[in-house]
Amino acid sequence: MSNDIVEAFHKIGLRSSRDALVALITHATKSRLGATEVFEQLVALELRERDARNLVRRTRAATLGPVPALDTFDWNHPRAIDRDLYDLLLSLEFVNRGDNALFRGQSGVGKTMLAQNLGLHALQQGKTVLFSTLAAVLADLLKQESIPAVERRLKRYTLPDLLIMDELGYLPCDSRSADLLYNIVSRRHERKSTVISTNLAFKQWSSVFPNAACVGALVDRFAQRCHTMDIDADSWRQKIANEPQSTSPKKSPKKPRN
């Protein structure tokens, strides 16, 4: 009888596993639950299953990659870092308002790690997220062979609630790349939140896009409603590399990324 009911549930679109449904039916039978209680528990089970599947789907689409645990970030390493601002970003109010965020500091101070954890937290709170290096975003758009193809592909970067573009300033870009980045930022402006990590001050962005006329407008739009988190620190990777090696086993040190 349970198998027949489970098959019927699946035919009408329920996504909960066979084992979970059989367990619910068995519990309802033994406990002699009323119809209302059975339906309430069935709905709760199905919602949990759909939420779990939705999270898996959004996590796959976010392309965050391996995310180091936030509690391994050494907040005492930087000479200056605004931890209160990061906690405020984790509240995701800036995402709800369509504000932007900037993680700025030299290579190896933890910008990528903090940005990834912000993206992971947003996923867990039901947001859609996309993480990528800026170079990969631009390469993806530049390989499109027609204007309609570019327009279709731009939706990948304009639709997520939170777009995180890592490593602005590490590679020079041409004017067409600047135009594409401007298109992304301007279409998301005051609607969707964009996070960028960089080692450059805003006034230096023109060095990444030499001779691009849109850089001023790009900076204006991105910076208008932007929460800037400056990290003043020496490279953590360099610090670890310079430490004397010990032959005795010890706990792995905390290590920020980028």
Backbone bond lengths (Angstrom), bond angles and torsions (degrees), N, CA, C in turn:
res aa  C-N    CA-C-N  psi(-1)  N-CA   C-N-CA  omega(-1)  CA-C   N-CA-C  phi
1 M - - - 1.464 - - 1.532 111.23 -
2 S 1.361 117.43 -43.47 1.469 121.01 -178.95 1.512 111.07 -60.91
3 N 1.368 115.91 -41.53 1.462 119.47 -179.12 1.527 111.42 -63.08
4 D 1.342 116.12 -39.23 1.461 119.44 178.76 1.532 110.72 -63.84
5 I 1.318 116.87 -41.56 1.463 120.65 -179.95 1.519 110.64 -66.90
6 V 1.338 116.25 -42.19 1.465 120.31 178.76 1.519 110.61 -60.67
7 E 1.347 116.36 -44.37 1.467 119.92 178.03 1.521 110.67 -59.69
8 A 1.323 116.03 -40.28 1.463 120.05 179.30 1.522 111.05 -65.26
9 F 1.328 116.66 -41.19 1.464 120.55 177.45 1.528 110.55 -59.77
10 H 1.328 116.67 -44.59 1.461 120.02 -178.76 1.530 111.31 -67.10
11 K 1.331 116.51 -33.30 1.462 119.63 179.32 1.524 112.09 -66.48
12 I 1.327 116.81 -30.30 1.466 118.63 179.76 1.534 112.04 -92.06
13 G 1.352 115.70 7.36 1.462 118.99 170.32 1.506 117.02 104.31
14 L 1.331 119.53 3.39 1.462 119.58 176.20 1.524 109.60 -67.49
15 R 1.332 116.14 140.44 1.460 120.54 -174.06 1.521 113.58 -107.11
16 S 1.314 117.25 -4.96 1.460 119.75 179.89 1.522 110.09 -62.55
17 S 1.325 115.91 149.25 1.458 120.54 -176.55 1.529 111.32 -67.98
18 R 1.337 115.03 158.78 1.461 120.70 178.40 1.529 110.48 -58.20
19 D 1.335 116.62 -44.52 1.469 119.79 -178.43 1.522 111.49 -60.86
20 A 1.343 116.54 -42.21 1.467 120.20 -178.76 1.526 111.04 -66.16
21 L 1.334 116.31 -40.33 1.464 119.60 179.77 1.528 111.47 -68.93
22 V 1.331 116.50 -41.12 1.464 119.56 178.12 1.517 110.23 -63.03
23 A 1.344 116.95 -41.34 1.467 120.27 178.79 1.528 110.88 -62.22
24 L 1.322 116.63 -39.67 1.462 120.29 178.99 1.533 110.89 -65.48
25 I 1.330 116.17 -44.56 1.470 120.19 -179.88 1.537 110.34 -62.91
26 T 1.348 115.47 -42.70 1.462 119.77 179.78 1.527 111.03 -62.71
27 H 1.327 115.79 -44.49 1.471 120.65 178.91 1.528 110.92 -63.28
28 A 1.328 116.34 -43.18 1.471 120.00 -179.22 1.525 111.22 -63.69
29 T 1.344 115.94 -38.64 1.467 120.07 -179.29 1.530 110.89 -68.44
30 K 1.344 115.85 -48.62 1.464 119.54 -178.13 1.529 112.10 -65.33
31 S 1.322 116.08 -36.85 1.469 119.96 -177.56 1.522 112.45 -87.35
32 R 1.336 115.33 -4.36 1.467 120.72 -179.42 1.536 111.46 53.10
33 L 1.323 113.98 49.12 1.463 119.25 -179.91 1.524 110.47 -68.90
34 G 1.314 115.14 148.73 1.456 120.29 174.91 1.520 110.58 -76.11
35 A 1.305 116.29 166.27 1.467 121.19 -177.15 1.522 111.83 -58.08
36 T 1.332 116.05 -42.52 1.468 119.16 -179.14 1.514 111.25 -61.66
37 E 1.333 117.16 -43.96 1.466 120.40 179.69 1.526 111.27 -64.34
38 V 1.329 116.49 -40.24 1.466 120.00 179.13 1.530 110.42 -61.98
39 F 1.321 116.37 -46.25 1.458 119.92 -179.23 1.535 110.93 -64.63
40 E 1.320 117.65 -40.21 1.464 120.35 178.65 1.527 110.95 -60.97
41 Q 1.342 116.63 -44.77 1.459 120.22 -179.21 1.524 111.38 -69.39
42 L 1.334 116.40 -35.34 1.461 120.38 177.78 1.527 110.95 -65.35
43 V 1.319 116.44 -44.42 1.465 120.81 178.25 1.534 110.66 -62.70
44 A 1.337 117.17 -43.86 1.461 121.06 179.50 1.530 111.00 -61.65
45 L 1.342 116.09 -42.47 1.466 121.05 178.22 1.519 111.25 -61.56
46 E 1.324 115.44 -45.05 1.468 119.75 -178.23 1.529 111.27 -66.89
47 L 1.318 117.81 -39.52 1.464 120.60 179.09 1.525 111.16 -64.63
48 R 1.334 116.84 -40.11 1.472 119.76 177.46 1.524 110.54 -62.49
49 E 1.321 116.39 -41.51 1.457 120.45 -179.75 1.529 111.02 -65.84
50 R 1.315 116.28 -42.57 1.467 119.21 -179.66 1.525 111.45 -67.74
51 D 1.328 116.67 -38.71 1.468 119.87 176.95 1.524 110.60 -62.48
52 A 1.331 116.50 -41.76 1.465 120.57 -179.57 1.525 110.74 -64.42
53 R 1.325 116.47 -44.19 1.466 119.54 179.31 1.521 111.42 -66.44
54 N 1.321 115.47 -38.55 1.458 119.69 178.66 1.524 110.99 -62.92
55 L 1.337 116.65 -40.63 1.462 120.65 178.56 1.522 110.76 -64.71
56 V 1.332 117.16 -41.72 1.465 120.45 178.25 1.530 110.36 -61.10
57 R 1.329 116.28 -44.63 1.463 120.49 -179.63 1.521 111.44 -63.61
58 R 1.338 116.87 -46.45 1.462 119.90 -178.87 1.529 111.88 -68.31
59 T 1.326 116.99 -33.35 1.466 120.61 178.05 1.519 110.50 -66.51
60 R 1.333 116.26 -41.91 1.465 119.69 177.96 1.525 110.73 -62.89
61 A 1.327 116.20 -42.30 1.467 120.38 -178.74 1.524 112.32 -69.59
62 A 1.336 117.14 -25.10 1.470 120.78 -175.77 1.513 112.62 -72.79
63 T 1.326 118.96 -22.86 1.470 124.54 -179.52 1.534 112.59 49.29
64 L 1.337 116.05 45.06 1.461 120.06 179.20 1.525 112.49 -70.83
65 G 1.321 116.53 -26.85 1.447 119.74 -173.87 1.523 110.53 73.37
66 P 1.335 117.71 -173.70 1.469 120.13 177.38 1.533 110.19 -61.55
67 V 1.324 116.05 128.45 1.460 120.83 -177.35 1.538 109.06 -111.38
68 P 1.334 118.22 112.69 1.468 119.50 176.88 1.522 110.24 -61.15
69 A 1.315 116.81 140.68 1.463 120.94 -179.19 1.522 110.31 -59.55
70 L 1.329 115.21 137.38 1.464 120.24 -177.50 1.525 111.78 -61.37
71 D 1.338 117.20 -31.21 1.460 118.53 -177.67 1.524 112.80 -73.87
72 T 1.339 117.69 -1.69 1.460 119.99 173.44 1.532 112.02 -93.65
73 F 1.337 116.55 -3.29 1.473 119.22 177.67 1.528 109.27 -75.00
74 D 1.316 116.62 128.14 1.467 121.86 -177.83 1.530 109.21 -88.65
75 W 1.321 116.63 96.44 1.461 121.29 -177.92 1.530 111.86 -69.39
76 N 1.320 117.93 -13.94 1.469 121.05 179.94 1.526 112.35 -87.46
77 H 1.325 116.92 -11.62 1.464 118.80 -178.04 1.534 113.54 -70.90
78 P 1.337 119.77 -45.58 1.476 118.95 -178.88 1.523 111.88 -66.94
79 R 1.330 115.51 147.33 1.472 120.03 173.37 1.525 109.70 -69.69
80 A 1.332 116.09 -31.89 1.467 120.58 178.85 1.514 109.04 -149.61
81 I 1.343 115.80 131.10 1.457 122.31 176.27 1.525 106.92 -161.77
82 D 1.309 116.34 138.40 1.462 121.11 -176.93 1.530 109.48 -94.21
83 R 1.316 116.28 89.04 1.463 120.36 -178.78 1.524 111.44 -66.08
84 D 1.334 116.86 -34.57 1.464 119.68 178.53 1.521 111.14 -61.45
85 L 1.340 116.24 -38.17 1.463 119.48 178.19 1.527 110.37 -64.80
86 Y 1.322 116.91 -40.56 1.463 119.02 179.41 1.531 110.55 -64.26
87 D 1.323 116.83 -42.13 1.468 119.85 176.77 1.529 110.60 -60.66
88 L 1.336 115.80 -36.88 1.464 119.70 177.27 1.527 110.63 -65.65
89 L 1.327 117.31 -40.46 1.458 120.54 177.39 1.530 110.83 -62.81
90 L 1.331 116.71 -37.53 1.462 120.43 179.58 1.527 112.39 -64.68
91 S 1.323 117.41 -20.59 1.467 119.63 176.01 1.530 111.04 -69.41
92 L 1.339 116.65 -17.84 1.464 124.65 177.71 1.525 113.84 68.21
93 E 1.335 116.85 13.11 1.463 118.73 175.59 1.533 110.37 -61.87
94 F 1.328 116.66 -34.26 1.470 118.99 -179.55 1.526 110.39 -65.92
95 V 1.320 117.17 -31.63 1.467 120.43 176.62 1.522 110.29 -70.07
96 N 1.309 116.41 -42.19 1.467 119.90 178.73 1.527 111.94 -61.64
97 R 1.351 116.46 -30.20 1.476 120.34 179.97 1.518 112.81 -89.86
98 G 1.332 118.10 -10.38 1.459 120.13 -176.01 1.510 112.99 77.92
99 D 1.348 117.51 24.30 1.469 121.31 176.06 1.527 110.21 -80.01
100 N 1.325 115.54 169.61 1.461 122.23 178.11 1.525 110.60 -111.23
101 A 1.332 116.08 169.38 1.460 121.27 175.23 1.517 109.14 -142.81
102 L 1.330 115.03 147.33 1.459 121.70 -179.86 1.518 108.70 -128.64
103 F 1.340 116.42 126.83 1.458 122.29 171.25 1.522 106.72 -104.40
104 R 1.350 115.46 118.98 1.464 118.83 -172.93 1.527 110.46 -128.55
105 G 1.313 115.89 133.32 1.455 121.67 178.51 1.515 109.20 168.15
106 Q 1.314 116.71 168.47 1.448 119.61 -177.31 1.528 110.55 -69.35
107 S 1.323 116.43 170.56 1.452 121.13 -179.49 1.526 110.95 -62.08
108 G 1.322 115.70 138.71 1.446 120.59 173.51 1.511 116.34 90.57
109 V 1.345 118.44 11.32 1.465 119.57 -175.92 1.527 113.02 -101.68
110 G 1.333 118.08 -0.11 1.458 120.89 174.43 1.507 116.23 108.02
111 K 1.323 118.78 12.36 1.463 121.08 -177.13 1.529 111.39 -61.36
112 T 1.327 115.98 -47.42 1.462 120.09 -178.21 1.519 111.36 -63.51
113 M 1.308 116.58 -44.21 1.465 121.16 -179.21 1.527 111.20 -59.86
114 L 1.324 117.08 -44.86 1.459 120.76 -179.96 1.529 110.72 -67.45
115 A 1.323 116.92 -39.34 1.466 120.22 179.04 1.530 110.92 -66.45
116 Q 1.331 117.14 -41.89 1.464 120.40 178.32 1.530 111.39 -61.79
117 N 1.325 116.53 -43.73 1.458 119.53 -179.62 1.526 111.45 -66.00
118 L 1.323 116.36 -34.02 1.463 119.72 175.15 1.527 110.04 -63.54
119 G 1.326 116.12 -42.88 1.455 120.34 177.48 1.515 112.57 -64.24
120 L 1.331 116.84 -41.14 1.457 120.80 179.21 1.528 110.90 -63.55
121 H 1.321 116.28 -41.77 1.464 120.08 178.81 1.530 110.70 -64.01
122 A 1.317 116.70 -39.78 1.468 120.25 178.32 1.533 110.80 -63.57
123 L 1.323 116.99 -40.14 1.465 120.40 176.31 1.522 110.91 -59.34
124 Q 1.317 115.90 -45.67 1.461 120.54 -178.16 1.522 112.14 -65.27
125 Q 1.332 116.71 -21.39 1.455 121.01 178.39 1.531 112.03 -96.33
126 G 1.320 116.43 13.04 1.458 120.15 172.91 1.515 115.72 92.38
127 K 1.337 118.58 6.43 1.453 121.31 -179.00 1.531 110.74 -85.54
128 T 1.329 115.55 156.82 1.462 120.36 169.83 1.519 108.38 -91.92
129 V 1.330 115.86 137.88 1.457 121.72 -171.23 1.526 109.24 -136.99
130 L 1.327 116.68 146.06 1.462 121.40 169.54 1.515 108.19 -137.07
131 F 1.332 115.72 128.04 1.463 122.40 177.92 1.522 108.75 -116.98
132 S 1.340 116.67 134.77 1.467 121.15 177.16 1.519 108.94 -162.67
133 T 1.310 115.92 155.83 1.462 117.67 168.22 1.525 108.03 -70.43
134 L 1.319 116.06 152.73 1.459 119.68 177.81 1.525 109.89 -62.36
135 A 1.312 117.04 -38.84 1.469 120.43 -179.85 1.529 110.98 -59.50
136 A 1.335 117.77 -41.07 1.464 121.09 179.98 1.527 111.40 -68.66
137 V 1.341 116.65 -38.23 1.475 120.35 177.23 1.521 110.06 -59.90
138 L 1.322 116.26 -49.64 1.464 120.30 -176.44 1.524 111.42 -68.24
139 A 1.330 117.37 -38.77 1.467 120.25 178.16 1.527 110.33 -62.75
140 D 1.322 116.79 -39.66 1.455 121.61 178.88 1.526 111.08 -61.85
141 L 1.328 116.59 -43.33 1.460 120.10 -178.41 1.528 111.78 -74.69
142 L 1.321 116.56 -37.35 1.461 119.84 -177.62 1.529 112.98 -67.96
143 K 1.318 117.80 -24.43 1.467 119.69 -178.77 1.531 112.67 -81.70
144 Q 1.329 116.99 -7.47 1.467 119.72 176.90 1.528 108.97 -67.92
145 E 1.324 116.06 140.58 1.463 120.01 -167.63 1.520 115.07 -95.91
146 S 1.322 117.45 -2.17 1.465 119.21 179.58 1.518 108.95 -152.41
147 I 1.321 115.55 162.95 1.466 120.00 178.29 1.525 111.12 -61.79
148 P 1.358 119.83 -44.19 1.465 118.83 176.16 1.530 112.86 -59.19
149 A 1.343 116.52 -36.62 1.466 119.74 178.89 1.525 110.79 -66.65
150 V 1.328 116.73 -39.73 1.466 120.53 176.48 1.516 110.41 -62.25
151 E 1.332 116.31 -44.18 1.467 120.39 -179.90 1.521 111.39 -60.86
152 R 1.314 116.31 -41.70 1.467 119.41 178.67 1.527 110.29 -65.16
153 R 1.322 116.26 -41.88 1.463 119.57 -176.70 1.527 111.87 -72.18
154 L 1.322 117.22 -29.29 1.460 120.37 178.32 1.526 112.08 -58.88
155 K 1.338 116.42 -28.56 1.462 119.20 -179.51 1.519 111.83 -61.64
156 R 1.332 116.32 -28.98 1.475 120.04 177.35 1.524 110.49 -58.06
157 Y 1.337 117.07 -31.96 1.459 121.58 -175.11 1.531 113.45 -103.12
158 T 1.315 117.25 -14.02 1.468 119.18 -179.15 1.526 112.89 -97.91
159 L 1.327 118.45 -19.99 1.467 120.76 -173.90 1.531 115.62 -85.86
160 P 1.347 120.73 -34.45 1.474 118.93 -176.39 1.532 112.42 -60.00
161 D 1.342 115.23 147.54 1.462 119.57 176.06 1.528 111.19 -60.48
162 L 1.329 116.14 -35.75 1.465 121.67 -177.72 1.517 109.18 -134.21
163 L 1.322 116.90 117.83 1.463 123.17 176.01 1.526 108.05 -109.01
164 I 1.329 116.81 124.75 1.464 121.91 178.99 1.515 108.10 -114.92
165 M 1.339 116.17 117.37 1.466 121.70 177.69 1.521 108.49 -113.46
166 D 1.312 115.44 118.47 1.456 122.97 -172.33 1.529 110.99 -98.05
167 E 1.324 115.18 146.14 1.467 122.98 167.17 1.526 114.35 72.25
168 L 1.312 118.24 44.54 1.466 119.39 169.71 1.519 108.11 -72.02
169 G 1.319 116.78 128.72 1.454 120.67 177.24 1.509 114.50 108.60
170 Y 1.329 117.10 -6.36 1.460 119.54 -177.88 1.517 112.34 -87.35
171 L 1.346 116.82 -23.91 1.452 121.12 178.31 1.527 109.39 -133.74
172 P 1.344 118.34 138.55 1.469 119.81 177.09 1.521 110.85 -70.69
173 C 1.332 115.97 150.49 1.465 121.38 -178.15 1.517 109.19 -130.57
174 D 1.334 116.44 155.91 1.457 119.72 179.78 1.531 110.64 -90.31
175 S 1.317 115.41 -179.68 1.468 120.58 -175.87 1.518 112.18 -64.63
176 R 1.331 117.57 -35.14 1.467 119.60 179.25 1.525 109.86 -65.15
177 S 1.329 116.77 -38.72 1.465 120.11 177.05 1.521 110.77 -62.28
178 A 1.339 115.73 -40.67 1.466 119.65 177.88 1.519 110.80 -62.06
179 D 1.319 117.13 -41.08 1.472 120.67 178.76 1.527 111.18 -62.89
180 L 1.326 116.71 -39.56 1.458 120.14 179.73 1.526 111.25 -66.80
181 L 1.332 116.35 -43.03 1.466 119.26 177.98 1.523 110.35 -64.63
182 Y 1.309 117.01 -39.63 1.467 120.75 176.92 1.527 110.44 -60.07
183 N 1.333 116.47 -41.30 1.460 120.51 178.92 1.524 111.28 -60.86
184 I 1.321 116.78 -42.90 1.465 120.63 179.76 1.522 110.23 -63.44
185 V 1.329 116.17 -50.89 1.464 120.59 -175.85 1.524 111.13 -65.12
186 S 1.319 117.43 -42.63 1.464 119.96 -176.98 1.529 111.31 -69.24
187 R 1.325 117.94 -36.63 1.467 119.94 179.15 1.528 112.13 -71.39
188 R 1.309 116.51 -25.50 1.465 120.36 178.01 1.533 111.72 -90.82
189 H 1.307 117.42 -10.62 1.460 123.15 -172.68 1.523 112.21 -55.31
190 E 1.348 115.13 121.92 1.468 123.98 178.39 1.531 112.99 63.07
191 R 1.322 118.20 12.24 1.464 122.10 177.82 1.525 111.07 -120.34
192 K 1.322 115.72 -47.96 1.461 122.47 -177.65 1.526 108.62 -129.25
193 S 1.320 115.97 153.22 1.466 120.77 -176.04 1.529 111.62 -91.34
194 T 1.324 114.58 137.09 1.458 121.74 178.14 1.523 108.87 -122.95
195 V 1.325 115.99 133.04 1.462 122.20 176.45 1.525 107.78 -115.67
196 I 1.318 116.18 132.25 1.462 121.60 177.62 1.524 108.48 -126.50
197 S 1.317 116.67 138.58 1.461 120.43 170.93 1.522 108.26 -110.52
198 T 1.324 116.02 141.59 1.459 120.36 -175.54 1.520 110.51 -158.63
199 N 1.314 115.40 162.82 1.465 120.79 172.75 1.525 111.38 -106.08
200 L 1.334 116.61 11.04 1.458 121.06 -172.83 1.527 112.38 -118.50
201 A 1.330 115.58 145.13 1.454 121.23 168.97 1.533 108.75 -70.81
202 F 1.327 116.67 158.55 1.457 119.97 -178.77 1.530 111.91 -54.71
203 K 1.327 116.47 -40.43 1.471 119.31 -176.90 1.522 112.52 -66.24
204 Q 1.345 116.99 -13.49 1.465 121.01 179.93 1.526 112.66 -96.22
205 W 1.328 117.72 -3.38 1.462 118.89 -178.06 1.526 112.17 -63.08
206 S 1.308 116.75 -27.15 1.471 119.17 179.08 1.522 111.64 -64.06
207 S 1.350 117.46 -22.91 1.461 119.67 178.10 1.524 111.68 -71.58
208 V 1.338 116.91 -22.13 1.463 120.90 177.96 1.524 110.37 -79.41
209 F 1.333 115.86 -32.05 1.466 122.12 -177.93 1.529 109.17 -121.52
210 P 1.323 118.71 68.23 1.456 120.45 -176.77 1.532 112.07 -59.99
211 N 1.320 115.05 136.06 1.475 122.86 176.89 1.533 113.61 69.01
212 A 1.324 117.89 13.13 1.465 120.04 177.41 1.523 109.23 -88.86
213 A 1.324 116.60 124.01 1.460 120.99 -175.15 1.520 113.48 -73.48
214 C 1.334 117.65 -19.05 1.465 120.36 -172.34 1.528 113.60 -90.89
215 V 1.330 118.57 -0.20 1.464 119.67 -173.02 1.529 111.72 -61.37
216 G 1.336 117.34 -41.68 1.457 120.73 179.70 1.520 111.55 -60.08
217 A 1.337 116.56 -45.00 1.462 120.61 179.20 1.523 110.80 -67.90
218 L 1.324 116.98 -36.36 1.462 121.43 177.54 1.528 110.87 -60.31
219 V 1.328 116.32 -48.60 1.462 120.92 -179.90 1.522 110.62 -64.40
220 D 1.335 116.89 -42.83 1.470 120.52 -179.29 1.525 111.51 -58.10
221 R 1.307 116.98 -45.70 1.462 120.21 -177.90 1.526 111.56 -69.43
222 F 1.317 115.87 -43.33 1.460 118.02 -178.16 1.527 111.39 -68.42
223 A 1.330 116.94 -39.42 1.472 120.97 -173.56 1.522 113.17 -82.48
224 Q 1.336 117.62 -13.68 1.465 119.58 -173.67 1.522 112.15 -57.25
225 R 1.314 117.03 -44.82 1.472 121.57 178.96 1.520 107.59 -129.43
226 C 1.327 115.03 71.74 1.459 121.04 -172.04 1.515 111.00 -126.99
227 H 1.315 116.68 134.24 1.461 123.62 174.71 1.529 107.10 -98.23
228 T 1.321 116.83 113.76 1.463 121.19 -173.95 1.522 110.86 -101.27
229 M 1.329 115.74 123.76 1.456 122.06 178.67 1.521 108.86 -112.36
230 D 1.332 115.79 101.31 1.459 121.35 178.24 1.519 109.81 -87.26
231 I 1.321 116.05 134.14 1.463 122.04 179.06 1.524 107.94 -117.69
232 D 1.314 116.07 111.13 1.463 121.62 178.63 1.522 107.85 -99.32
233 A 1.323 115.98 105.04 1.466 119.85 -177.04 1.522 109.40 -161.22
234 D 1.319 114.90 157.23 1.458 120.32 168.80 1.517 108.27 -79.22
235 S 1.311 117.00 157.89 1.449 120.85 -179.63 1.529 110.86 -59.88
236 W 1.335 115.04 126.76 1.461 119.62 177.38 1.526 110.46 -66.42
237 R 1.309 117.31 -38.92 1.460 120.19 179.69 1.517 110.96 -61.52
238 Q 1.355 115.85 -41.07 1.460 119.13 178.87 1.517 110.95 -67.03
239 K 1.318 115.99 -36.75 1.463 120.36 178.43 1.523 110.65 -60.87
240 I 1.334 116.58 -46.72 1.461 121.01 179.74 1.519 110.90 -64.75
241 A 1.353 116.04 -39.91 1.462 119.88 -179.04 1.528 111.66 -63.80
242 N 1.330 116.69 -30.89 1.466 120.79 -177.00 1.519 113.30 -86.56
243 E 1.336 116.85 -9.87 1.459 118.70 179.84 1.521 110.83 -73.94
244 P 1.342 117.99 143.97 1.466 120.70 177.19 1.525 110.63 -61.03
245 Q 1.323 116.02 139.33 1.445 120.55 178.91 1.522 110.36 -80.46
246 S 1.299 116.94 136.92 1.465 121.88 179.28 1.509 109.39 -109.76
247 T 1.329 116.62 143.03 1.463 120.82 178.94 1.515 111.80 -83.05
248 S 1.339 116.61 -17.43 1.461 119.48 -179.81 1.515 109.76 -85.49
249 P 1.355 116.92 140.77 1.470 119.44 -179.78 1.510 110.85 -66.22
250 K 1.317 116.77 142.03 1.453 121.16 176.68 1.509 109.88 -148.50
251 K 1.285 115.21 164.96 1.458 121.38 -178.40 1.519 110.14 -63.65
252 S 1.336 116.10 136.63 1.461 120.11 179.32 1.513 110.17 -61.72
253 P 1.354 118.15 135.90 1.467 120.07 -179.31 1.514 111.56 -72.38
254 K 1.320 115.10 157.29 1.462 120.79 173.29 1.514 107.96 -67.42
255 K 1.306 117.05 139.59 1.454 117.56 -176.58 1.526 112.28 -143.48
256 P 1.321 116.36 107.84 1.465 119.75 173.18 1.517 110.17 -64.19
257 R 1.328 115.89 152.95 1.452 121.13 174.85 1.517 110.06 -111.35
258 N 1.308 114.39 135.09 1.468 122.72 177.35 1.507 112.56 40.57
